Amino acid sequence: MQKFYLILITVFGILFLFTFFSYENVKEKYEYAQKLNKAYEMFVNGDVRFEDYITKNKLDELNYLLERK
């Protein structure tokens, strides 16, 4: 019976770790998307802090917008 409980706890532990790391990955992508959205908003509105925001948040994929400015 102890082996059964050990296996059960191990399975639930693995499932918990999988769920936790999946959540962390989704959270990072969501925060990055928020930063991109804010940068595009600043670009469209002509905010003078746009270049600083891109360099501070390391949004390298938006460097082409700096050339257009």
N, C-alpha and C positions, 0 to 999 in steps of 0.2 A: 504494500500500500504506500510506503514511503517513496518508492521509485515513481509511482504514479503522480504523487504530489510534486515531486522534484521535476518531472517532465512537464507537468501542467504549469508550474511556476516559470520554468525556462521558456516555454512557448509564449506565455503572456509577457514575460520580460522582453523577448525578442520583438514581439508585436508592439510593445510600448516604445522601444527604441526606434523601430522603423517609423512609427507614427510621429514621434518627436522630431526626428531628423527630416522627415518629409515636411512637417510644419515649419521648421526653421528655413528650409529651402524656399518654400512658398512665401514666407515672410520677407526674406531677402529680395526675392524677385518683385514683390509688391512695393517695398520701400524704394527699390531702384526705379520702378515704373513711376512712382510718385515724383522722384527727382527729375526724371525725364519730362514728365508732364509740366512740372514747375519751370523747367528750363525753356520748353517750347512756349509756355505762356509768357515768360519774360521776353523771349525773342519777338513774339508777335506784338507785344505791347511796347517794344523799343526801350526796355529797361536798360539803364547804363551799367547795372551790376551784372549783366548777363555773362560777360566774359569771366568775371571773378567767380560766379556761381559754377560755371562749367569746370574751371580749374580746381576750385575747392572741392567739388564733389567727384572729380575724376571721371567726367562724362566725355571720354575721348571720342565717342561716336558722333558727337555733335560739333566737332572741330570744323567741319565743313561750313557750318553756319557762321563761324567767326570770319571766314574768308568772304562771305557774302555781305557782311555788315559794312 
